[in-house]
């Protein structure tokens, strides 16, 4: 008897089967299929169809593409393909490293005693100086006190005694920074630094870093940790032309290495991070704070590693290094010029170790005639009564220091610089130090901030806006006193003559940031080094720069005079105006004069410094035009016929003006 099913009834049954008995039917259909009787499927009628439905179960609709095939990224990146790619990559890296490991041998040590000199040239190609004297004496590790050894390990590589000699993460960061042009990056182990100093060059290339990694692994296997540490201590550069810890002990503390205390050893260990920046004799206030923090970090690490008693650590005080002396080749202004160039090069990414390795030909932007004119002007003001000394020259004052920087605002080149009486006896450059107050010369920055605030939002500017504008113009926002109440209105923050020259040059360059630069080019082995341009992006709106200049400047046909500490000098037959700002700082420890023209922006600063203690003291005879006289004599010699001021006006006369000049 044939059973008939209506379509509706059949659909109801199929639905019921799927929801309750599909599994059973599916199993029955699978069993019949396993019997191998194809006809059974035909004779099964409706149950055969249900069996097939039960076998496959309900299907979900596919979104797109052909049934059963992956599309898009799933087809290209299946987990099998990804796994195979990872395995292949690992095999390639492992194989390549294995080949390199056996191909690269430990080379012969480089000979620092035969290192080439660095040649420094004036802008016209004439020679300024040749440096490269190597001050080094190798000592066995036994002469280095154990506490001093531990200080270096605590500073650079706490896991030195247990590691394999390399830091893969640090090396990877170094390679990445080299490829992206970000300069030197830390993270290397003591072994890697020793290999770089003792076996390899200081160049920042991927090839050198790979060699460093391979050789470090081999050195760690073949040499004892004591041998590696001894090599590291003896090959490192500590600044002051000192290679090795023995030379450093003499240069900074005037003693033999075995006589160093733990505190002194911790300072030398902290010094390696930035020898020139952390040299106490020339360090800026911010750098002194940083090196003291790193000194404390070294000692705290020693306590953490069990190398120093906690109570002893609490009683330790920072050991201030001695001043020391340098060779005669850097006497006078030469050392200040070389030091400024070295600082600029290290800021560009060249390490001090690399510079100390020698072979560099460095051309400065300094123009010999202008440099000579500046030196003569300062010498005359310091008491030299030679033929070029102006009337009213000051008497010699041992407690007065002079710093000066002259910049071409069109390109940011430093054409002349005066850092002090003699670099060999006064390391700290008065041209770059930033520990004296800016005084009234800071007011144009406040005025610029006011203009920026009004143009942006129509509101008055506050201390935050002034600090932001100052930083945009190149003043260090971390300088001493910058956060002091009233600092931005009274000029109580510390600035350097070089920074102020850059600020006024920015005003003259339509508001573009001018960072004074002293290095024209630097080459080694016929390869040049990339240097950042002295003129950067827009620091302030061009309209602001124009307003500041117009606020300070009078037309040549007008009357010269003072306006809140600012003087405009119309230089005789010259068609150019010179915007000038002058005056003593609020504490009377500094006196400034800044003259800004279209060809030269020159900062003259007089600082009160006790000749013996080197502490800041009040200047004698401030406000007597000492800084103005230096500026006038220098500018007249530097520009010649393009600058011809009228004779100085006698104080108290009817023609007297605030700046000691009168309009023709």
JOURUR-V611166 format. One record per residue. N is the residue number from 1. RES is the residue in three letters. PHI is phi in degrees with one decimal (* if undefined). Layout:
[[N | RES | PHI] [N | RES | PHI]]
This chain:
[[1 | UNK | *] [2 | UNK | -87.7] [3 | UNK | -97.3] [4 | UNK | -99.3] [5 | UNK | -124.7] [6 | UNK | -75.9] [7 | UNK | -54.9] [8 | UNK | -65.2] [9 | UNK | -68.2] [10 | UNK | -60.7] [11 | UNK | -61.2] [12 | UNK | -64.0] [13 | UNK | -66.3] [14 | UNK | -61.2] [15 | UNK | -62.4] [16 | UNK | -63.2] [17 | UNK | -59.5] [18 | UNK | -64.1] [19 | UNK | -84.6] [20 | UNK | -127.5] [21 | UNK | -126.5] [22 | UNK | -63.3] [23 | UNK | -63.8] [24 | UNK | -65.3] [25 | UNK | -63.3] [26 | UNK | -60.8] [27 | UNK | -65.3] [28 | UNK | -64.5] [29 | UNK | -62.8] [30 | UNK | -65.7] [31 | UNK | -66.2] [32 | UNK | -63.1] [33 | UNK | -67.3] [34 | UNK | -67.0] [35 | UNK | -71.0] [36 | UNK | 79.8] [37 | UNK | -95.2] [38 | UNK | -61.9] [39 | UNK | -66.0] [40 | UNK | -57.7] [41 | UNK | -66.1] [42 | UNK | -71.0] [43 | UNK | -81.7] [44 | UNK | -73.8] [45 | UNK | 58.8] [46 | UNK | -60.4] [47 | UNK | -66.5] [48 | UNK | -64.3] [49 | UNK | -65.2] [50 | UNK | -63.7] [51 | UNK | -63.8] [52 | UNK | -66.6] [53 | UNK | -63.9] [54 | UNK | -65.9] [55 | UNK | -64.5] [56 | UNK | -90.3] [57 | UNK | 74.3] [58 | UNK | -68.3] [59 | UNK | -102.3] [60 | UNK | -91.0] [61 | UNK | -66.5] [62 | UNK | -82.3] [63 | UNK | -72.3] [64 | UNK | -165.7] [65 | UNK | 82.3] [66 | UNK | -77.5] [67 | UNK | -59.3] [68 | UNK | 83.3] [69 | UNK | -117.9] [70 | UNK | -79.0] [71 | UNK | -129.3] [72 | UNK | 63.1] [73 | UNK | -65.0] [74 | UNK | -63.4] [75 | UNK | -73.6] [76 | UNK | -78.4] [77 | UNK | -123.3] [78 | UNK | -75.5] [79 | UNK | -65.1] [80 | UNK | -67.2] [81 | UNK | -66.4] [82 | UNK | -62.6] [83 | UNK | -61.7] [84 | UNK | -64.3] [85 | UNK | -65.6] [86 | UNK | -63.7] [87 | UNK | -63.2] [88 | UNK | -65.1] [89 | UNK | -64.8] [90 | UNK | -61.7] [91 | UNK | -65.2] [92 | UNK | -65.1] [93 | UNK | -63.7] [94 | UNK | -62.4] [95 | UNK | -64.0] [96 | UNK | -63.8] [97 | UNK | -66.1] [98 | UNK | -61.7] [99 | UNK | -62.3] [100 | UNK | -63.6] [101 | UNK | -60.5] [102 | UNK | -83.7] [103 | UNK | -84.3] [104 | UNK | -96.6] [105 | UNK | -98.5] [106 | UNK | -69.7] [107 | UNK | -77.2] [108 | UNK | -71.3] [109 | UNK | -64.5] [110 | UNK | -72.4] [111 | UNK | -109.6] [112 | UNK | -65.0] [113 | UNK | -64.8] [114 | UNK | -107.5] [115 | UNK | -61.8] [116 | UNK | -72.9] [117 | UNK | -81.9] [118 | UNK | -99.8] [119 | UNK | -109.1] [120 | UNK | -108.7] [121 | UNK | -120.8] [122 | UNK | -71.4] [123 | UNK | -63.1] [124 | UNK | -88.4] [125 | UNK | 94.9] [126 | UNK | -72.9] [127 | UNK | -79.6] [128 | UNK | -96.1] [129 | UNK | -160.9] [130 | UNK | -127.4] [131 | UNK | -120.5] [132 | UNK | 144.5] [133 | UNK | -60.5] [134 | UNK | -100.7] [135 | UNK | -106.3] [136 | UNK | -148.5] [137 | UNK | -141.4] [138 | UNK | -76.4] [139 | UNK | -127.0] [140 | UNK | -69.2] [141 | UNK | -61.6] [142 | UNK | -61.8] [143 | UNK | -82.2] [144 | UNK | -90.8] [145 | UNK | -54.2] [146 | UNK | -58.5] [147 | UNK | -62.5] [148 | UNK | -70.1] [149 | UNK | -58.9] [150 | UNK | -63.0] [151 | UNK | -62.9] [152 | UNK | -68.1] [153 | UNK | -65.8] [154 | UNK | -65.0] [155 | UNK | -77.3] [156 | UNK | -109.3] [157 | UNK | -166.5] [158 | UNK | -60.7] [159 | UNK | -93.1] [160 | UNK | -53.0] [161 | UNK | -74.2] [162 | UNK | -121.3] [163 | UNK | -82.7] [164 | UNK | -91.0] [165 | UNK | 99.4] [166 | UNK | -135.2] [167 | UNK | -121.4] [168 | UNK | -63.7] [169 | UNK | -66.9] [170 | UNK | -65.1] [171 | UNK | -65.4] [172 | UNK | -62.4] [173 | UNK | -63.4] [174 | UNK | -63.9] [175 | UNK | -65.1] [176 | UNK | -63.2] [177 | UNK | -66.3] [178 | UNK | -67.9] [179 | UNK | -66.0] [180 | UNK | -94.4] [181 | UNK | 72.3] [182 | UNK | -92.4] [183 | UNK | 85.1] [184 | UNK | -73.1] [185 | UNK | -123.6] [186 | UNK | -78.6] [187 | UNK | 115.8] [188 | UNK | -76.5] [189 | UNK | -79.3] [190 | UNK | -60.1] [191 | UNK | -61.6] [192 | UNK | -64.2] [193 | UNK | -66.3] [194 | UNK | -62.3] [195 | UNK | -61.0] [196 | UNK | -64.1] [197 | UNK | -73.4] [198 | UNK | -95.8] [199 | UNK | -112.0] [200 | UNK | -117.1] [201 | UNK | -87.3] [202 | UNK | -96.2] [203 | UNK | -63.4] [204 | UNK | -96.2] [205 | UNK | -129.4] [206 | UNK | -65.0] [207 | UNK | -59.6] [208 | UNK | -64.1] [209 | UNK | -68.3] [210 | UNK | -65.9] [211 | UNK | -59.6] [212 | UNK | -57.9] [213 | UNK | -63.3] [214 | UNK | -66.8] [215 | UNK | -64.3] [216 | UNK | -62.5] [217 | UNK | -61.7] [218 | UNK | -70.0] [219 | UNK | -62.6] [220 | UNK | -64.8] [221 | UNK | -77.6] [222 | UNK | -94.0] [223 | UNK | -111.4] [224 | UNK | -76.6] [225 | UNK | -63.1] [226 | UNK | -64.4] [227 | UNK | -64.4] [228 | UNK | -65.5] [229 | UNK | -64.4] [230 | UNK | -62.3] [231 | UNK | -62.6] [232 | UNK | -63.9] [233 | UNK | -65.2] [234 | UNK | -85.5] [235 | UNK | -105.1] [236 | UNK | -75.8] [237 | UNK | -101.4] [238 | UNK | -109.8] [239 | UNK | 85.3] [240 | UNK | 52.4] [241 | UNK | 59.4] [242 | UNK | -104.8] [243 | UNK | -103.0] [244 | UNK | 89.4] [245 | UNK | -70.2] [246 | UNK | -66.7] [247 | UNK | -63.5] [248 | UNK | -66.9] [249 | UNK | -60.2] [250 | UNK | -73.6] [251 | UNK | -68.3] [252 | UNK | -101.8] [253 | UNK | -131.1] [254 | UNK | 61.2] [255 | UNK | -143.2] [256 | UNK | -76.6] [257 | UNK | -61.4] [258 | UNK | -69.0] [259 | UNK | -96.4] [260 | UNK | -68.5] [261 | UNK | -86.6] [262 | UNK | -61.5] [263 | UNK | -61.7] [264 | UNK | -68.5] [265 | UNK | -62.4] [266 | UNK | -66.1] [267 | UNK | -66.1] [268 | UNK | -63.0] [269 | UNK | -67.2] [270 | UNK | -68.8] [271 | UNK | -63.1] [272 | UNK | -60.4] [273 | UNK | -65.1] [274 | UNK | -160.1] [275 | UNK | -54.3] [276 | UNK | -70.4] [277 | UNK | -68.1] [278 | UNK | -97.0] [279 | UNK | -65.7] [280 | UNK | -58.0] [281 | UNK | -68.0] [282 | UNK | -124.1] [283 | UNK | -70.7] [284 | UNK | -72.0] [285 | UNK | -53.5] [286 | UNK | -65.0] [287 | UNK | -68.7] [288 | UNK | -63.1] [289 | UNK | -65.6] [290 | UNK | -64.9] [291 | UNK | -69.9] [292 | UNK | -67.5] [293 | UNK | -64.4] [294 | UNK | -68.4] [295 | UNK | -58.0] [296 | UNK | -64.7] [297 | UNK | -60.5] [298 | UNK | -62.5] [299 | UNK | -65.6] [300 | UNK | -63.9] [301 | UNK | -64.6] [302 | UNK | -64.1] [303 | UNK | -63.3] [304 | UNK | -60.9] [305 | UNK | -85.1] [306 | UNK | 82.2] [307 | UNK | -95.4] [308 | UNK | -147.2] [309 | UNK | -69.7] [310 | UNK | -61.8] [311 | UNK | -66.3] [312 | UNK | -64.3] [313 | UNK | -60.8] [314 | UNK | -64.7] [315 | UNK | -89.8] [316 | UNK | -77.9] [317 | UNK | -123.8] [318 | UNK | -60.7] [319 | UNK | -90.0] [320 | UNK | -65.5] [321 | UNK | -71.6] [322 | UNK | -77.1] [323 | UNK | -74.2] [324 | UNK | 76.1] [325 | UNK | -134.6] [326 | UNK | -112.4] [327 | UNK | -66.8] [328 | UNK | -66.0] [329 | UNK | -65.5] [330 | UNK | -111.2] [331 | UNK | -67.7] [332 | UNK | 64.5] [333 | UNK | -83.9] [334 | UNK | -56.8] [335 | UNK | -61.7] [336 | UNK | -65.6] [337 | UNK | -67.7] [338 | UNK | -64.1] [339 | UNK | -63.4] [340 | UNK | -63.5] [341 | UNK | -66.3] [342 | UNK | -62.8] [343 | UNK | -63.9] [344 | UNK | -66.3] [345 | UNK | -68.9] [346 | UNK | -66.9] [347 | UNK | -66.0] [348 | UNK | -83.4] [349 | UNK | 116.5] [350 | UNK | -84.4] [351 | UNK | -74.2] [352 | UNK | -65.8] [353 | UNK | -61.8] [354 | UNK | -66.4] [355 | UNK | -65.4] [356 | UNK | -66.5] [357 | UNK | -66.5] [358 | UNK | 85.7] [359 | UNK | 87.7] [360 | UNK | -93.3] [361 | UNK | -118.0] [362 | UNK | -113.3] [363 | UNK | -101.4] [364 | UNK | -93.2] [365 | UNK | -87.0] [366 | UNK | -64.8] [367 | UNK | -96.9] [368 | UNK | -53.7] [369 | UNK | -66.8] [370 | UNK | -71.3] [371 | UNK | -62.1] [372 | UNK | -64.6] [373 | UNK | -62.9] [374 | UNK | -66.7] [375 | UNK | -61.3] [376 | UNK | -65.9] [377 | UNK | -65.4] [378 | UNK | -68.6] [379 | UNK | -61.7] [380 | UNK | -63.9] [381 | UNK | -69.9] [382 | UNK | -84.6] [383 | UNK | 121.7] [384 | UNK | -73.9] [385 | UNK | -101.1] [386 | UNK | -67.2] [387 | UNK | -62.8] [388 | UNK | -90.8] [389 | UNK | -71.4] [390 | UNK | -74.9] [391 | UNK | -65.2] [392 | UNK | 79.0] [393 | UNK | -59.8] [394 | UNK | -72.2] [395 | UNK | -75.5] [396 | UNK | -56.8] [397 | UNK | -133.7] [398 | UNK | -65.6] [399 | UNK | -96.5] [400 | UNK | -121.7] [401 | UNK | -112.9] [402 | UNK | -117.8] [403 | UNK | -130.5] [404 | UNK | -151.3] [405 | UNK | -140.3] [406 | UNK | -120.3] [407 | UNK | -125.5] [408 | UNK | -85.0] [409 | UNK | -67.8] [410 | UNK | -73.5] [411 | UNK | -133.9] [412 | UNK | 80.8] [413 | UNK | -75.3] [414 | UNK | -79.6] [415 | UNK | -98.3] [416 | UNK | -157.5] [417 | UNK | -150.5] [418 | UNK | -126.9] [419 | UNK | -104.0] [420 | UNK | 154.9] [421 | UNK | -66.8] [422 | UNK | -163.6] [423 | UNK | -64.1] [424 | UNK | -72.3] [425 | UNK | -116.1] [426 | UNK | -140.5] [427 | UNK | -53.7] [428 | UNK | -66.8] [429 | UNK | -77.3] [430 | UNK | -69.9] [431 | UNK | -78.6] [432 | UNK | -117.1] [433 | UNK | -68.9] [434 | UNK | -131.1] [435 | UNK | -110.0] [436 | UNK | -113.7] [437 | UNK | -68.3] [438 | UNK | -77.1] [439 | UNK | 64.5] [440 | UNK | -67.9] [441 | UNK | -69.1] [442 | UNK | -84.9] [443 | UNK | -59.7] [444 | UNK | -58.5] [445 | UNK | -66.4] [446 | UNK | -62.4] [447 | UNK | -65.5] [448 | UNK | -63.1] [449 | UNK | -62.7] [450 | UNK | -62.6] [451 | UNK | -64.7] [452 | UNK | -62.6] [453 | UNK | -64.7] [454 | UNK | -67.9] [455 | UNK | -71.5] [456 | UNK | -78.8] [457 | UNK | -134.9] [458 | UNK | 75.1] [459 | UNK | -107.9] [460 | UNK | -73.2] [461 | UNK | -86.6] [462 | UNK | -118.5] [463 | UNK | -56.2] [464 | UNK | -63.7] [465 | UNK | -65.5] [466 | UNK | -65.8] [467 | UNK | -63.8] [468 | UNK | -65.4] [469 | UNK | -65.0] [470 | UNK | -61.0] [471 | UNK | -65.7] [472 | UNK | -62.2] [473 | UNK | -85.9] [474 | UNK | 111.1] [475 | UNK | -85.3] [476 | UNK | -66.9] [477 | UNK | -71.4] [478 | UNK | -95.5] [479 | UNK | -64.1] [480 | UNK | -60.6] [481 | UNK | 82.0] [482 | UNK | -67.1] [483 | UNK | -97.2] [484 | UNK | -65.4] [485 | UNK | -56.0] [486 | UNK | 82.2] [487 | UNK | -61.3] [488 | UNK | -76.4] [489 | UNK | -94.6] [490 | UNK | -108.6] [491 | UNK | 68.8] [492 | UNK | -88.2] [493 | UNK | -86.6] [494 | UNK | -80.1] [495 | UNK | -140.3] [496 | UNK | -108.2] [497 | UNK | -56.4] [498 | UNK | -66.7] [499 | UNK | -61.7] [500 | UNK | -67.8] [501 | UNK | -62.6] [502 | UNK | -65.5] [503 | UNK | -62.2] [504 | UNK | -69.8] [505 | UNK | -66.0] [506 | UNK | -65.3] [507 | UNK | -60.4] [508 | UNK | -78.0] [509 | UNK | -107.5] [510 | UNK | 56.6] [511 | UNK | 85.2] [512 | UNK | -76.1] [513 | UNK | -68.6] [514 | UNK | -108.8] [515 | UNK | -104.8] [516 | UNK | -51.1] [517 | UNK | -123.9] [518 | UNK | -111.4] [519 | UNK | -101.2] [520 | UNK | -83.9] [521 | UNK | -159.5] [522 | UNK | -142.8] [523 | UNK | -132.3] [524 | UNK | -147.3] [525 | UNK | 54.7] [526 | UNK | 64.2] [527 | UNK | -112.5] [528 | UNK | -84.4] [529 | UNK | -116.4] [530 | UNK | -72.2] [531 | UNK | -121.1] [532 | UNK | -67.2] [533 | UNK | -68.5] [534 | UNK | -72.8] [535 | UNK | -101.5] [536 | UNK | -105.2] [537 | UNK | -78.1] [538 | UNK | -71.8] [539 | UNK | -86.0] [540 | UNK | -135.5] [541 | UNK | -60.9] [542 | UNK | -54.4] [543 | UNK | -66.0] [544 | UNK | -64.7] [545 | UNK | -59.6] [546 | UNK | -67.5] [547 | UNK | -64.5] [548 | UNK | -62.9] [549 | UNK | -64.2] [550 | UNK | -68.5] [551 | UNK | -65.3] [552 | UNK | -95.0] [553 | UNK | -110.6] [554 | UNK | -107.4] [555 | UNK | -72.5] [556 | UNK | -57.1] [557 | UNK | -89.0] [558 | UNK | -87.3] [559 | UNK | -109.5] [560 | UNK | -71.0] [561 | UNK | -178.6] [562 | UNK | -93.6] [563 | UNK | -135.3] [564 | UNK | 54.2] [565 | UNK | 90.8] [566 | UNK | -106.8] [567 | UNK | -127.1] [568 | UNK | -111.9] [569 | UNK | -109.8] [570 | UNK | -93.4] [571 | UNK | -79.4] [572 | UNK | 55.9] [573 | UNK | -76.9] [574 | UNK | -69.6] [575 | UNK | -91.5] [576 | UNK | -98.7] [577 | UNK | -93.6] [578 | UNK | -119.9] [579 | UNK | -82.9] [580 | UNK | -134.2] [581 | UNK | -131.1] [582 | UNK | -150.7] [583 | UNK | 135.8] [584 | UNK | -82.7] [585 | UNK | -72.6] [586 | UNK | -61.2] [587 | UNK | -92.1] [588 | UNK | 62.8] [589 | UNK | -99.4] [590 | UNK | -144.6] [591 | UNK | -132.3] [592 | UNK | -121.5] [593 | UNK | -147.0] [594 | UNK | -125.0] [595 | UNK | -110.1] [596 | UNK | -123.5] [597 | UNK | -121.9] [598 | UNK | -68.9] [599 | UNK | -106.4] [600 | UNK | -138.8] [601 | UNK | -119.3] [602 | UNK | -126.2] [603 | UNK | -106.0] [604 | UNK | -116.9] [605 | UNK | -132.8] [606 | UNK | -110.6] [607 | UNK | -120.5] [608 | UNK | -84.6] [609 | UNK | -142.3] [610 | UNK | -59.7] [611 | UNK | -62.5] [612 | UNK | -97.9] [613 | UNK | -82.4] [614 | UNK | 67.1] [615 | UNK | -86.0] [616 | UNK | -70.3] [617 | UNK | -135.7] [618 | UNK | -70.7] [619 | UNK | -72.2] [620 | UNK | -89.0] [621 | UNK | 61.3] [622 | UNK | -70.8] [623 | UNK | 77.3] [624 | UNK | -95.7] [625 | UNK | 82.9] [626 | UNK | -63.9] [627 | UNK | -68.4] [628 | UNK | -62.9] [629 | UNK | -63.8] [630 | UNK | -62.0] [631 | UNK | -61.8] [632 | UNK | -63.4] [633 | UNK | -63.1] [634 | UNK | -63.1] [635 | UNK | -64.6] [636 | UNK | -64.3] [637 | UNK | -72.8] [638 | UNK | -70.5] [639 | UNK | -101.4] [640 | UNK | 61.3] [641 | UNK | -65.8] [642 | UNK | -79.1] [643 | UNK | -142.6] [644 | UNK | -142.1] [645 | UNK | -69.7] [646 | UNK | -69.3] [647 | UNK | -57.5] [648 | UNK | -63.4] [649 | UNK | -86.0] [650 | UNK | -68.9] [651 | UNK | -56.2] [652 | UNK | 92.2] [653 | UNK | -78.3] [654 | UNK | -67.3] [655 | UNK | -90.9] [656 | UNK | -63.1] [657 | UNK | -121.9] [658 | UNK | -61.2] [659 | UNK | -94.9] [660 | UNK | 84.3] [661 | UNK | -128.1] [662 | UNK | -132.8] [663 | UNK | -76.2] [664 | UNK | -67.0]]
